Amino acid sequence: MTHPNRNARWGHVLIEELAAAGLAGLCVSPGSRSTPLTVAASDHEDLRVFSHLDERSSAFFALGRARRLGAPVGLLCTSGTAAANYHPAVLEASNARVPLVVLTADRPPELRDSGANQTADQVKLYGDAVRWFRDLPEPDTTDRTLRRLRVDAARAVSTATGTPAGPVHLNVPFRKPLEPVAVPGDEPEDPDGVGATGRDGSFVESETGSRALPDAAVDRLADRIADASRVVLVAGPAGPPGAAPPSLADLGRITGAPILADPLSGARFGIPGASDSHDPPFVCGGFDAYLGTDAVEDWPEPDVVLRIGASPTSKPLRTYLAASDAHQVLIDPAGGWREAEFAVAEHVVADEAPTLAALTETLSDRGVDPKGRDRTDYRERFEAAERAHWSILEGSMERERLEGGVVPAVLDAMPDPSTLFASNSMPVRDVDRFARPDERSITVLANRGVSGIDGVTSTALGAASATDDPLVAIVGDLAFYHDMNGLLAAGRCEVDATIVLVNNDGGGIFHALPIEQFEPPFTEAFKTPHGLSFDPTEALYDLEFTRVDDLSALTETCRGAIGDGRLDVIEIAFDAEASHRTREALTAELDAALSADDSS
Ligand SMILES: Cc1ncc(C[n+]2csc(CCOP(=O)(O)OP(=O)(O)O)c2C)c(N)n1
């Protein structure tokens, strides 16, 4: 292909190489300085291009798509504040290990720090939040420089998808002309190969091996587990695509240990036999409710806790782990120290799946009895607590308007397979507490890297763009307000999704904090009731807006909305303060039930 000037060729080579290395889409926003890259992307036959007006929403859309796919997605914007608008999503991608390739166009070097229009310091703009930064040289026509550009593109994708996955940033300066107009003398040294003579596909293929533990280390860990009377497995939030390794279920089966499955771990759903507590593996989903009760203080301590994934969403679980004297082992393939309880005694840097599989095999060779007396006693505590929690929830669903009841009401409508996206604040906590483990393949996602309430709609729509499975997002009203711009992507990117808008007129979560008692400033500065009516979003964004009054209508309306080929917003209103009092009442009811069980 011929390119009329060096910028056009530079843009073509960079985009071609990123696509060849596996970029699973590019989210572009309008601007002049990025023209050579935007033109190259729109000329590319295989690269899916998503056009977004707002860079902040665009970045979260890319994040959601990359998170759902477990593959790198690119971002492209012009110079100046456009690039800064990517920052929130870059922080989330960094902490949550989601692969993003960020391309920011820039002014040529002599215009930096000169007062030139729309010029900011973009060098290392995202600081340590990116796995790799490179300030590319100005476009050049030499074979050697173009080869370097191809290597940089391959390296960007390889680094973004490495261990740990995360964002990378290429800053790309261009001088005019930015459009594909002819410039005499801009012919490349090698017009056919443009720096890639003799190579097909990706210029540099990357291969990554798995990190396995040496046998002696597996043996030592297996000794710990075999000698323990009480073992707990904790699966925290996982990196993309979020499926728990089957070896976790196998280890649960062979040890008889309860698996405390964070909703974002990939283990809450999709494990065969998960809901049947008499046939291991025993997947627990109600621990957020019962681990904080007084009744649990009388339980015997676990001896060994084996943990995978990031720090759990559930505060009661984190508090339980922090207070425990058990020997806690954290397995992390990236060697990350993601453990803010400071309770871990052993930090294992290895891939989870082969490590858990090796442990299972070693323990099985040793004939560990999953039904040993102490193990069974301990497990029965969790079984009883799970039974009590789910039966109290069922009773209260019938009895009263329960904000957390949105979760089972939505799950009732969700087909197998499907994707559930939980906004931060109470939605993700309610999913943690009220999503009962089952065998359906439901992928649960949330932005728990930095837990922002910004970009939630865009992340959900980006995730929906990545899958044919239906996606339902549960979003609070402040989070919905925060990213209303993101709604535009549904039509522009042809995304089918359903948003359940839990409208309690402000930040309901603050009722759970002691600041609730301080008035002022509680209402004005924390809860921030806004009184906004969101139905005009229907006309503004061409979506289907429905208001429902109760949980059964929510389930019915969700069923109709799922898979209807467009964006639906279903609003259900609650009183935030009453919701918190109900949550407290449910905990008290559970505590009483467990204490009564103990004394009988
Ligand atoms: C970008 C950002 N700003 C502020 C916060 C602090 N924050 C956490 S939860 C919350 C309230 C969210 O309200 P809403 O989305 O309506 O959910 P609810 O609390 O009612 O469940 C706020 C402001 C945050 N996490 N992220």
The ligand as an SDF file (V2000), in Angstrom:
LIG
                    3D

 26 27  0  0  0  0  0  0  0  0999 V2000
  -15.3040    8.8200   41.1860 C   0  0  0  0  0  0  0  0  0  0  0  0
  -15.7110    8.5890   42.6150 C   0  0  0  0  0  0  0  0  0  0  0  0
  -16.1360    9.6160   43.3620 N   0  0  0  0  0  0  0  0  0  0  0  0
  -16.5370    9.4190   44.6330 C   0  0  0  0  0  0  0  0  0  0  0  0
  -16.5110    8.1670   45.1720 C   0  0  0  0  0  0  0  0  0  0  0  0
  -16.9640    7.9610   46.6210 C   0  0  0  0  0  0  0  0  0  0  0  0
  -18.2550    7.2200   46.6390 N   0  0  0  0  0  0  0  0  0  0  0  0
  -18.3010    5.9110   46.9130 C   0  0  0  0  0  0  0  0  0  0  0  0
  -19.8150    5.3120   46.9070 S   0  0  0  0  0  0  0  0  0  0  0  0
  -20.4860    6.7930   46.5560 C   0  0  0  0  0  0  0  0  0  0  0  0
  -21.9840    6.9590   46.4230 C   0  0  0  0  0  0  0  0  0  0  0  0
  -22.5200    6.2350   45.2340 C   0  0  0  0  0  0  0  0  0  0  0  0
  -23.9070    6.4180   45.1320 O   0  0  0  0  0  0  0  0  0  0  0  0
  -24.7900    5.4980   44.1960 P   0  0  0  0  0  0  0  0  0  0  0  0
  -24.0670    5.2060   42.9390 O   0  0  0  0  0  0  0  0  0  0  0  0
  -26.1310    6.1430   44.0670 O   0  0  0  0  0  0  0  0  0  0  0  0
  -24.9170    4.1310   44.9810 O   0  0  0  0  0  0  0  0  0  0  0  0
  -25.5260    3.8250   46.4430 P   0  0  0  0  0  0  0  0  0  0  0  0
  -24.5610    4.3380   47.4640 O   0  0  0  0  0  0  0  0  0  0  0  0
  -26.8430    4.4980   46.5650 O   0  0  0  0  0  0  0  0  0  0  0  0
  -25.6200    2.3450   46.4740 O   0  0  0  0  0  0  0  0  0  0  0  0
  -19.5080    7.7690   46.4490 C   0  0  0  0  0  0  0  0  0  0  0  0
  -19.7620    9.1870   46.1340 C   0  0  0  0  0  0  0  0  0  0  0  0
  -16.0260    7.1100   44.3670 C   0  0  0  0  0  0  0  0  0  0  0  0
  -15.9510    5.8510   44.7910 N   0  0  0  0  0  0  0  0  0  0  0  0
  -15.6670    7.3460   43.0940 N   0  0  0  0  0  0  0  0  0  0  0  0
  1  2  1  0
  2  3  1  0
  2 26  2  0
  3  4  2  0
  4  5  1  0
  5  6  1  0
  5 24  2  0
  6  7  1  0
  7  8  2  0
  7 22  1  0
  8  9  1  0
  9 10  1  0
 10 11  1  0
 10 22  2  0
 11 12  1  0
 12 13  1  0
 13 14  1  0
 14 15  2  0
 14 16  1  0
 14 17  1  0
 17 18  1  0
 18 19  2  0
 18 20  1  0
 18 21  1  0
 22 23  1  0
 24 25  1  0
 24 26  1  0
M  CHG  1   7   1
M  END
$$$$
